[in-house]
């Protein structure tokens, strides 16, 4: 696709000083939408390059690959005055900065938002941090797992009575990147009217709390701490995974008529008149008994047997898939969720793609995640450095 959403940000330049997950998710999305994203890496590269296993066939970290498509890379030592000057010139000529240092680091380098916006009043400066730019914890560092813990998210994950558990996918990093993207896009739109840039303060902590909107709403309404419920939704039942004779299936049959149909299929019609299970809220309060009674029946037949019967009765259900199942799912293929792109050496790299698509066509990656400083020479030339001047201005 040459036009539309893929080129919506054509002409927008993004200076990306962020590493690992949250900030790079934001800059990656801006690149997906057509922005020219220049990734400024430290001399040894983005820390995400070191995280693994797993590693791909080129011995690259899958973490780095996941968050850095549609970018160009230049590695700079910001302690070197000449290279710091390159960073400053890049920011002066950019529309957006995305950075994820601890608060104050960019200021100490002379690259902070106030100094840079004096040189470039239209600059949109997006700072992504664990706890925000101010407040009692602003100087504290944090990563996805730490913020899952401090935000309360880990208190929700796992089985009742079990140990706190982490969502294995870095959901806080990702949702923070999504929120930062929304903020940048909104400010780009506002700038068309005002002509002025802005400083955006995006914290992983605030994003992680926003991720738990329904859970916090329940707590704030009642003062009751939520309980872990395994695969079950805390606000409806049955809305959880059940073991079958050969696997697991997820069943959402909490709506009144679907609950009745489920009991008819399982031969447990007596449960529909039992006060313990007469409503979704009653079933939530008596989830363990409900699961025991339904689970005995589900384990008597295969997943395919139950899925066929449940789908015929319009009961929401599916297999609990592993990643082998997901990547072979024809719907995943149809949506282009697993994308492929060619590298500069001609090799093909597979990665999760962009979930936002127009109805006309899929938005596939147009640039593979870069090697460290892969585009240094061309970036320096675009910034006005001669070939002689460019020597020694990147690593």
C-alpha positions as a Markdown table, in Angstrom:
| # | Residue | x | y | z |
|---|---|---|---|---|
| 1 | Unk | 0.0 | 0.0 | 0.0 |
| 2 | Unk | 1.6 | 3.3 | -1.1 |
| 3 | Unk | -0.9 | 5.7 | 0.4 |
| 4 | Unk | -3.4 | 5.9 | 3.2 |
| 5 | Unk | -2.5 | 5.0 | 6.7 |
| 6 | Unk | 1.0 | 3.8 | 5.8 |
| 7 | Unk | 2.0 | 7.3 | 4.6 |
| 8 | Unk | -0.1 | 9.4 | 7.0 |
| 9 | Unk | 3.0 | 10.7 | 8.7 |
| 10 | Unk | 5.2 | 11.1 | 5.6 |
| 11 | Unk | 7.4 | 14.1 | 6.2 |
| 12 | Unk | 7.5 | 13.7 | 10.0 |
| 13 | Unk | 10.9 | 13.0 | 11.4 |
| 14 | Unk | 11.2 | 11.2 | 14.8 |
| 15 | Unk | 14.4 | 11.2 | 16.8 |
| 16 | Unk | 14.2 | 8.0 | 18.9 |
| 17 | Unk | 16.4 | 7.9 | 22.0 |
| 18 | Unk | 14.4 | 5.1 | 23.7 |
| 19 | Unk | 15.4 | 1.6 | 24.4 |
| 20 | Unk | 13.9 | -1.9 | 25.0 |
| 21 | Unk | 10.1 | -1.8 | 25.0 |
| 22 | Unk | 7.8 | 1.1 | 25.8 |
| 23 | Unk | 9.4 | 4.0 | 24.0 |
| 24 | Unk | 10.4 | 1.8 | 21.0 |
| 25 | Unk | 6.8 | 0.6 | 20.6 |
| 26 | Unk | 5.7 | 4.2 | 20.2 |
| 27 | Unk | 8.4 | 5.1 | 17.7 |
| 28 | Unk | 7.8 | 1.9 | 15.8 |
| 29 | Unk | 4.1 | 2.7 | 15.4 |
| 30 | Unk | 5.0 | 6.2 | 14.2 |
| 31 | Unk | 7.3 | 4.5 | 11.6 |
| 32 | Unk | 4.5 | 2.2 | 10.6 |
| 33 | Unk | 2.5 | 5.3 | 9.8 |
| 34 | Unk | 5.2 | 6.7 | 7.5 |
| 35 | Unk | 7.3 | 8.8 | 9.8 |
| 36 | Unk | 11.1 | 8.8 | 9.3 |
| 37 | Unk | 12.2 | 7.3 | 12.6 |
| 38 | Unk | 15.9 | 7.7 | 13.3 |
| 39 | Unk | 17.0 | 5.5 | 16.2 |
| 40 | Unk | 19.9 | 6.9 | 18.2 |
| 41 | Unk | 21.6 | 4.0 | 19.9 |
| 42 | Unk | 24.4 | 4.0 | 22.5 |
| 43 | Unk | 27.8 | 2.7 | 21.4 |
| 44 | Unk | 26.9 | -0.9 | 22.2 |
| 45 | Unk | 23.5 | -0.6 | 20.8 |
| 46 | Unk | 20.0 | -0.7 | 22.3 |
| 47 | Unk | 19.9 | -2.7 | 25.5 |
| 48 | Unk | 17.1 | -4.7 | 23.9 |
| 49 | Unk | 19.7 | -6.2 | 21.6 |
| 50 | Unk | 21.2 | -8.1 | 24.5 |
| 51 | Unk | 18.1 | -9.6 | 25.9 |
| 52 | Unk | 17.6 | -13.3 | 25.2 |
| 53 | Unk | 17.2 | -16.1 | 24.6 |
| 54 | Unk | 15.4 | -16.5 | 22.3 |
| 55 | Unk | 17.7 | -15.4 | 19.4 |
| 56 | Unk | 16.8 | -15.5 | 15.7 |
| 57 | Unk | 18.8 | -17.2 | 13.0 |
| 58 | Unk | 21.1 | -14.1 | 12.7 |
| 59 | Unk | 21.7 | -14.2 | 16.5 |
| 60 | Unk | 19.6 | -11.2 | 17.1 |
| 61 | Unk | 17.4 | -10.7 | 20.2 |
| 62 | Unk | 13.8 | -11.3 | 19.5 |
| 63 | Unk | 13.1 | -8.5 | 21.9 |
| 64 | Unk | 14.9 | -6.0 | 19.7 |
| 65 | Unk | 13.3 | -7.3 | 16.5 |
| 66 | Unk | 9.8 | -7.1 | 18.1 |
| 67 | Unk | 10.0 | -3.3 | 18.8 |
| 68 | Unk | 12.1 | -1.8 | 16.0 |
| 69 | Unk | 10.8 | -2.3 | 12.5 |
| 70 | Unk | 10.5 | 0.7 | 10.2 |
| 71 | Unk | 13.5 | 2.6 | 11.7 |
| 72 | Unk | 17.0 | 3.7 | 10.7 |
| 73 | Unk | 19.9 | 3.4 | 13.2 |
| 74 | Unk | 22.9 | 5.5 | 14.1 |
| 75 | Unk | 25.0 | 4.8 | 17.2 |
| 76 | Unk | 26.3 | 7.8 | 19.1 |
| 77 | Unk | 28.4 | 8.2 | 22.2 |
| 78 | Unk | 26.6 | 11.2 | 23.8 |
| 79 | Unk | 29.7 | 11.8 | 26.1 |
| 80 | Unk | 31.6 | 12.7 | 22.9 |
| 81 | Unk | 31.1 | 16.4 | 22.1 |
| 82 | Unk | 31.1 | 15.9 | 18.4 |
| 83 | Unk | 28.5 | 13.1 | 18.6 |
| 84 | Unk | 26.4 | 15.1 | 21.1 |
| 85 | Unk | 26.4 | 17.8 | 18.5 |
| 86 | Unk | 25.0 | 15.3 | 15.9 |
| 87 | Unk | 22.2 | 14.5 | 18.4 |
| 88 | Unk | 21.4 | 18.2 | 18.9 |
| 89 | Unk | 21.3 | 18.9 | 15.2 |
| 90 | Unk | 19.0 | 15.9 | 14.7 |
| 91 | Unk | 16.6 | 17.1 | 17.4 |
| 92 | Unk | 16.6 | 20.6 | 15.9 |
| 93 | Unk | 15.5 | 19.2 | 12.6 |
| 94 | Unk | 12.9 | 16.7 | 14.0 |
| 95 | Unk | 9.2 | 17.0 | 14.7 |
| 96 | Unk | 9.2 | 14.5 | 17.5 |
| 97 | Unk | 11.6 | 13.2 | 20.1 |
| 98 | Unk | 10.9 | 9.9 | 22.0 |
| 99 | Unk | 13.2 | 9.2 | 24.9 |
| 100 | Unk | 13.2 | 6.8 | 27.8 |
| 101 | Unk | 16.1 | 7.9 | 30.0 |
| 102 | Unk | 15.4 | 8.5 | 33.7 |
| 103 | Unk | 14.1 | 12.0 | 34.3 |
| 104 | Unk | 16.9 | 14.5 | 34.2 |
| 105 | Unk | 19.4 | 12.6 | 32.0 |
| 106 | Unk | 18.5 | 14.4 | 28.8 |
| 107 | Unk | 18.7 | 17.8 | 30.6 |
| 108 | Unk | 22.2 | 17.0 | 31.9 |
| 109 | Unk | 23.2 | 16.3 | 28.3 |
| 110 | Unk | 21.8 | 19.6 | 27.1 |
| 111 | Unk | 19.2 | 17.7 | 25.1 |
| 112 | Unk | 16.2 | 18.2 | 27.5 |
| 113 | Unk | 12.8 | 19.5 | 26.4 |
| 114 | Unk | 13.2 | 23.1 | 27.5 |
| 115 | Unk | 16.5 | 23.6 | 25.8 |
| 116 | Unk | 15.5 | 21.8 | 22.6 |
| 117 | Unk | 12.1 | 23.6 | 22.3 |
| 118 | Unk | 13.8 | 26.9 | 22.5 |
| 119 | Unk | 15.7 | 25.9 | 19.3 |
| 120 | Unk | 12.7 | 24.1 | 17.8 |
| 121 | Unk | 9.4 | 25.5 | 19.1 |
| 122 | Unk | 7.4 | 23.1 | 17.0 |
| 123 | Unk | 9.1 | 20.1 | 18.7 |
| 124 | Unk | 6.9 | 17.4 | 20.3 |
| 125 | Unk | 9.0 | 16.0 | 23.1 |
| 126 | Unk | 7.7 | 12.6 | 24.4 |
| 127 | Unk | 9.4 | 11.4 | 27.6 |
| 128 | Unk | 8.6 | 7.8 | 28.6 |
| 129 | Unk | 9.6 | 6.7 | 32.1 |
| 130 | Unk | 8.6 | 4.2 | 34.8 |
| 131 | Unk | 7.1 | 6.7 | 37.2 |
| 132 | Unk | 6.8 | 10.0 | 35.4 |
| 133 | Unk | 8.9 | 13.1 | 35.3 |
| 134 | Unk | 8.0 | 14.3 | 38.8 |
| 135 | Unk | 6.9 | 13.1 | 42.1 |
| 136 | Unk | 8.4 | 11.0 | 45.0 |
| 137 | Unk | 9.4 | 8.1 | 42.7 |
| 138 | Unk | 10.4 | 10.0 | 39.6 |
| 139 | Unk | 14.1 | 9.1 | 40.0 |
| 140 | Unk | 13.4 | 5.4 | 40.4 |
| 141 | Unk | 14.0 | 3.1 | 37.5 |
| 142 | Unk | 11.6 | 0.4 | 36.5 |
| 143 | Unk | 11.0 | -2.2 | 33.8 |
| 144 | Unk | 7.9 | -4.1 | 32.7 |
| 145 | Unk | 8.0 | -6.6 | 35.6 |
| 146 | Unk | 8.7 | -4.1 | 38.2 |
| 147 | Unk | 5.8 | -1.9 | 37.1 |
| 148 | Unk | 3.5 | -5.0 | 36.8 |
| 149 | Unk | 4.2 | -5.5 | 40.5 |
| 150 | Unk | 4.0 | -1.9 | 41.7 |
| 151 | Unk | 0.8 | -1.2 | 39.7 |
| 152 | Unk | -1.1 | -4.1 | 41.3 |
| 153 | Unk | -1.3 | -6.1 | 38.1 |
| 154 | Unk | 0.6 | -9.0 | 39.5 |
| 155 | Unk | -1.9 | -9.3 | 42.4 |
| 156 | Unk | -4.5 | -10.2 | 39.8 |
| 157 | Unk | -2.6 | -12.9 | 37.9 |
| 158 | Unk | -2.6 | -16.6 | 38.8 |
| 159 | Unk | -4.8 | -19.0 | 40.8 |
| 160 | Unk | -6.6 | -18.1 | 44.0 |
| 161 | Unk | -4.2 | -18.7 | 46.9 |
| 162 | Unk | -1.2 | -18.9 | 44.6 |
| 163 | Unk | 1.9 | -16.8 | 44.3 |
| 164 | Unk | 1.8 | -13.5 | 42.5 |
| 165 | Unk | 2.4 | -14.1 | 38.8 |
| 166 | Unk | 3.6 | -11.9 | 35.9 |
| 167 | Unk | 2.0 | -11.6 | 32.5 |
| 168 | Unk | 4.7 | -13.2 | 30.4 |
| 169 | Unk | 4.2 | -10.8 | 27.5 |
| 170 | Unk | 5.5 | -7.3 | 28.4 |
| 171 | Unk | 2.0 | -5.8 | 28.5 |
| 172 | Unk | 3.0 | -2.7 | 30.4 |
| 173 | Unk | 5.7 | -1.8 | 27.9 |
| 174 | Unk | 3.3 | -2.4 | 25.0 |
| 175 | Unk | 0.3 | -0.5 | 26.4 |
| 176 | Unk | 2.6 | 2.4 | 27.4 |
| 177 | Unk | 3.9 | 2.5 | 23.9 |
| 178 | Unk | 0.4 | 2.6 | 22.6 |
| 179 | Unk | -0.6 | 5.4 | 24.9 |
| 180 | Unk | 2.5 | 7.4 | 24.0 |
| 181 | Unk | 1.6 | 6.9 | 20.3 |
| 182 | Unk | -1.9 | 8.3 | 20.9 |
| 183 | Unk | -0.4 | 11.3 | 22.7 |
| 184 | Unk | 2.1 | 12.1 | 19.9 |
| 185 | Unk | -0.5 | 11.7 | 17.2 |
| 186 | Unk | -2.9 | 13.9 | 19.1 |
| 187 | Unk | -0.3 | 16.6 | 19.5 |
| 188 | Unk | 0.7 | 16.4 | 15.9 |
| 189 | Unk | -2.9 | 17.1 | 15.0 |
| 190 | Unk | -3.1 | 20.0 | 17.5 |
| 191 | Unk | 0.1 | 21.5 | 16.2 |
| 192 | Unk | -1.5 | 22.0 | 12.8 |
| 193 | Unk | -3.7 | 24.6 | 14.5 |
| 194 | Unk | -1.5 | 26.1 | 17.2 |
| 195 | Unk | 1.9 | 25.7 | 15.4 |
| 196 | Unk | 3.4 | 24.9 | 18.8 |
| 197 | Unk | 4.9 | 21.7 | 20.1 |
| 198 | Unk | 4.5 | 20.2 | 23.6 |
| 199 | Unk | 6.2 | 18.1 | 26.3 |
| 200 | Unk | 4.5 | 14.8 | 26.9 |
| 201 | Unk | 5.1 | 12.9 | 30.1 |
| 202 | Unk | 4.1 | 9.2 | 29.7 |
| 203 | Unk | 4.6 | 6.9 | 32.6 |
| 204 | Unk | 4.5 | 3.1 | 32.7 |
| 205 | Unk | 2.8 | 3.3 | 36.1 |
| 206 | Unk | -0.1 | 5.4 | 34.8 |
| 207 | Unk | -0.4 | 3.2 | 31.8 |
| 208 | Unk | -0.4 | 0.0 | 33.9 |
| 209 | Unk | -3.2 | 1.3 | 36.1 |
| 210 | Unk | -5.2 | 2.3 | 32.9 |
| 211 | Unk | -4.7 | -1.3 | 31.7 |
| 212 | Unk | -6.7 | -2.4 | 34.8 |
| 213 | Unk | -9.6 | 0.0 | 34.4 |
| 214 | Unk | -12.4 | -2.4 | 35.2 |
| 215 | Unk | -10.6 | -4.0 | 38.1 |
| 216 | Unk | -9.8 | -0.6 | 39.7 |
| 217 | Unk | -13.3 | 0.6 | 39.1 |
| 218 | Unk | -14.6 | -2.4 | 41.0 |
| 219 | Unk | -12.2 | -1.8 | 43.9 |
| 220 | Unk | -13.0 | 1.9 | 44.1 |
| 221 | Unk | -16.7 | 1.1 | 44.2 |
| 222 | Unk | -16.5 | -1.5 | 46.9 |
| 223 | Unk | -13.1 | -1.2 | 48.7 |
| 224 | Unk | -12.7 | -4.9 | 48.2 |
| 225 | Unk | -9.4 | -6.3 | 47.0 |
| 226 | Unk | -9.9 | -8.4 | 43.8 |
| 227 | Unk | -9.1 | -12.0 | 44.1 |
| 228 | Unk | -7.1 | -14.1 | 41.6 |
| 229 | Unk | -9.3 | -16.3 | 39.5 |
| 230 | Unk | -7.0 | -18.1 | 37.1 |
| 231 | Unk | -8.4 | -18.0 | 33.6 |
| 232 | Unk | -11.8 | -16.8 | 34.9 |
| 233 | Unk | -13.1 | -13.2 | 34.4 |
| 234 | Unk | -13.7 | -11.7 | 37.9 |
| 235 | Unk | -17.0 | -10.1 | 36.8 |
| 236 | Unk | -18.8 | -13.0 | 35.0 |
| 237 | Unk | -19.1 | -16.8 | 35.0 |
| 238 | Unk | -18.7 | -19.1 | 33.3 |
| 239 | Unk | -16.1 | -17.1 | 31.4 |
| 240 | Unk | -12.9 | -19.2 | 31.8 |
| 241 | Unk | -10.9 | -22.2 | 30.5 |
| 242 | Unk | -12.0 | -25.8 | 31.1 |
| 243 | Unk | -9.9 | -28.9 | 30.7 |
| 244 | Unk | -11.2 | -31.5 | 28.2 |
| 245 | Unk | -9.9 | -35.1 | 27.6 |
| 246 | Unk | -7.2 | -33.8 | 25.2 |
| 247 | Unk | -6.6 | -30.1 | 26.0 |
| 248 | Unk | -8.3 | -26.9 | 27.1 |
| 249 | Unk | -11.1 | -24.8 | 25.8 |
| 250 | Unk | -12.2 | -21.3 | 26.7 |
| 251 | Unk | -16.0 | -20.9 | 27.3 |
| 252 | Unk | -17.9 | -17.6 | 27.7 |
| 253 | Unk | -21.5 | -18.5 | 28.6 |
| 254 | Unk | -22.4 | -16.1 | 31.3 |
| 255 | Unk | -25.3 | -14.5 | 29.5 |
| 256 | Unk | -28.6 | -16.0 | 30.7 |
| 257 | Unk | -29.7 | -17.8 | 27.6 |
| 258 | Unk | -26.3 | -19.1 | 26.8 |
| 259 | Unk | -25.9 | -20.4 | 30.3 |
| 260 | Unk | -29.1 | -22.3 | 29.9 |
| 261 | Unk | -27.9 | -23.7 | 26.5 |
| 262 | Unk | -24.6 | -24.7 | 28.0 |
| 263 | Unk | -26.3 | -26.7 | 30.8 |
| 264 | Unk | -28.6 | -28.4 | 28.2 |
| 265 | Unk | -25.5 | -29.5 | 26.2 |
| 266 | Unk | -23.7 | -30.7 | 29.3 |
| 267 | Unk | -26.7 | -32.4 | 30.8 |
| 268 | Unk | -26.5 | -30.2 | 33.9 |
| 269 | Unk | -30.0 | -28.6 | 33.6 |
| 270 | Unk | -30.5 | -28.8 | 37.3 |
| 271 | Unk | -27.9 | -26.1 | 37.8 |
| 272 | Unk | -30.1 | -23.5 | 36.1 |
| 273 | Unk | -32.6 | -23.5 | 38.9 |
| 274 | Unk | -30.0 | -23.9 | 41.7 |
| 275 | Unk | -29.7 | -20.5 | 43.6 |
| 276 | Unk | -25.9 | -20.8 | 43.6 |
| 277 | Unk | -25.8 | -20.6 | 39.8 |
| 278 | Unk | -29.0 | -18.8 | 38.9 |
| 279 | Unk | -27.2 | -15.6 | 37.8 |
| 280 | Unk | -23.8 | -14.6 | 36.6 |
| 281 | Unk | -23.0 | -12.8 | 39.8 |
| 282 | Unk | -24.1 | -15.9 | 41.8 |
| 283 | Unk | -21.8 | -18.1 | 39.7 |
| 284 | Unk | -18.9 | -15.7 | 40.3 |
| 285 | Unk | -19.4 | -16.0 | 44.1 |
| 286 | Unk | -19.7 | -19.8 | 43.7 |
| 287 | Unk | -17.1 | -20.3 | 41.0 |
| 288 | Unk | -15.3 | -23.2 | 42.5 |
| 289 | Unk | -18.4 | -25.3 | 42.9 |
| 290 | Unk | -19.5 | -24.4 | 39.4 |
| 291 | Unk | -16.1 | -25.2 | 37.9 |
| 292 | Unk | -16.1 | -28.6 | 39.7 |
| 293 | Unk | -19.5 | -29.6 | 38.4 |
| 294 | Unk | -18.9 | -28.4 | 34.8 |
| 295 | Unk | -15.3 | -29.6 | 34.7 |
| 296 | Unk | -16.2 | -33.2 | 35.4 |
| 297 | Unk | -18.4 | -33.2 | 32.3 |
| 298 | Unk | -15.9 | -31.3 | 30.0 |
| 299 | Unk | -13.2 | -33.8 | 30.8 |
| 300 | Unk | -15.3 | -36.6 | 29.5 |
| 301 | Unk | -14.9 | -35.6 | 25.8 |
| 302 | Unk | -12.4 | -34.0 | 23.4 |
| 303 | Unk | -12.0 | -30.3 | 22.7 |
| 304 | Unk | -13.3 | -30.9 | 19.2 |
| 305 | Unk | -16.4 | -32.6 | 20.5 |
| 306 | Unk | -17.3 | -29.7 | 22.8 |
| 307 | Unk | -16.4 | -26.9 | 20.4 |
| 308 | Unk | -18.6 | -28.4 | 17.7 |
| 309 | Unk | -21.6 | -28.6 | 20.0 |
| 310 | Unk | -21.0 | -25.3 | 21.7 |
| 311 | Unk | -20.5 | -23.4 | 18.4 |
| 312 | Unk | -23.7 | -24.9 | 17.0 |
| 313 | Unk | -25.6 | -23.4 | 20.0 |
| 314 | Unk | -24.0 | -20.0 | 19.5 |
| 315 | Unk | -22.0 | -20.3 | 22.7 |
| 316 | Unk | -18.7 | -18.3 | 22.6 |
| 317 | Unk | -15.8 | -20.7 | 22.8 |
| 318 | Unk | -12.4 | -21.5 | 21.4 |
| 319 | Unk | -9.3 | -23.7 | 22.0 |
| 320 | Unk | -6.7 | -22.5 | 24.3 |
| 321 | Unk | -3.9 | -22.2 | 21.7 |
| 322 | Unk | -0.2 | -22.3 | 22.0 |
| 323 | Unk | 2.0 | -20.3 | 19.6 |
| 324 | Unk | 2.2 | -23.2 | 17.1 |
| 325 | Unk | -1.6 | -23.1 | 16.9 |
| 326 | Unk | -1.7 | -19.3 | 16.6 |
| 327 | Unk | 0.7 | -18.9 | 13.7 |
| 328 | Unk | -1.1 | -21.7 | 11.7 |
| 329 | Unk | -4.5 | -20.2 | 12.3 |
| 330 | Unk | -6.0 | -19.2 | 8.9 |
| 331 | Unk | -7.6 | -16.1 | 10.5 |
| 332 | Unk | -4.1 | -14.9 | 11.7 |
| 333 | Unk | -2.9 | -15.4 | 8.1 |
| 334 | Unk | -5.8 | -13.5 | 6.6 |
| 335 | Unk | -5.2 | -10.5 | 8.9 |
| 336 | Unk | -1.5 | -10.4 | 8.2 |
| 337 | Unk | -0.7 | -10.4 | 11.9 |
| 338 | Unk | 2.6 | -12.3 | 11.3 |
| 339 | Unk | 4.5 | -10.2 | 8.8 |
| 340 | Unk | 7.6 | -10.7 | 6.7 |
| 341 | Unk | 10.1 | -8.2 | 5.5 |
| 342 | Unk | 13.4 | -8.3 | 3.6 |
| 343 | Unk | 16.6 | -7.2 | 5.2 |
| 344 | Unk | 19.4 | -5.3 | 3.4 |
| 345 | Unk | 21.2 | -8.6 | 2.7 |
| 346 | Unk | 18.1 | -10.1 | 1.1 |
| 347 | Unk | 17.2 | -12.4 | 4.0 |
| 348 | Unk | 13.6 | -12.6 | 5.1 |
| 349 | Unk | 12.6 | -11.7 | 8.7 |
| 350 | Unk | 9.3 | -12.7 | 10.3 |
| 351 | Unk | 7.8 | -10.7 | 13.1 |
| 352 | Unk | 4.5 | -9.6 | 14.6 |
| 353 | Unk | 3.0 | -7.0 | 12.4 |
| 354 | Unk | 0.9 | -3.8 | 12.7 |
| 355 | Unk | -2.6 | -4.5 | 14.2 |
| 356 | Unk | -4.1 | -1.4 | 12.7 |
| 357 | Unk | -5.0 | -1.8 | 9.0 |
| 358 | Unk | -7.3 | 0.0 | 6.6 |
| 359 | Unk | -10.1 | -2.0 | 5.0 |
| 360 | Unk | -8.4 | -1.6 | 1.6 |
| 361 | Unk | -5.2 | -3.4 | 2.4 |
| 362 | Unk | -2.8 | -4.8 | 5.0 |
| 363 | Unk | 0.0 | -2.6 | 6.4 |
| 364 | Unk | 3.1 | -4.7 | 6.1 |
| 365 | Unk | 6.5 | -3.5 | 7.4 |
| 366 | Unk | 8.5 | -1.5 | 4.8 |
| 367 | Unk | 11.8 | -1.6 | 6.7 |
| 368 | Unk | 13.3 | -4.4 | 8.8 |
| 369 | Unk | 14.7 | -3.7 | 12.3 |
| 370 | Unk | 18.1 | -2.1 | 11.7 |
| 371 | Unk | 21.5 | -3.4 | 12.5 |
| 372 | Unk | 23.3 | -1.1 | 15.0 |
| 373 | Unk | 24.4 | 2.1 | 13.2 |
| 374 | Unk | 23.3 | 0.6 | 9.8 |
| 375 | Unk | 22.2 | 4.0 | 8.5 |
| 376 | Unk | 24.8 | 6.3 | 10.1 |
| 377 | Unk | 26.4 | 7.5 | 6.9 |
| 378 | Unk | 23.2 | 8.4 | 5.1 |
| 379 | Unk | 21.7 | 10.1 | 8.3 |
| 380 | Unk | 24.8 | 12.3 | 8.7 |
| 381 | Unk | 24.7 | 13.3 | 5.1 |
| 382 | Unk | 21.0 | 14.2 | 5.4 |
| 383 | Unk | 22.0 | 16.4 | 8.4 |
| 384 | Unk | 24.4 | 18.3 | 6.3 |
| 385 | Unk | 27.7 | 16.7 | 7.3 |
| 386 | Unk | 30.3 | 16.3 | 4.6 |
| 387 | Unk | 32.0 | 12.9 | 4.3 |
| 388 | Unk | 35.1 | 14.4 | 5.9 |
| 389 | Unk | 33.1 | 15.9 | 8.8 |
| 390 | Unk | 31.2 | 12.6 | 9.3 |
| 391 | Unk | 34.3 | 10.6 | 10.1 |
| 392 | Unk | 34.4 | 9.9 | 13.8 |
| 393 | Unk | 30.8 | 11.1 | 14.4 |
| 394 | Unk | 29.3 | 7.7 | 14.9 |
| 395 | Unk | 30.2 | 4.3 | 16.3 |
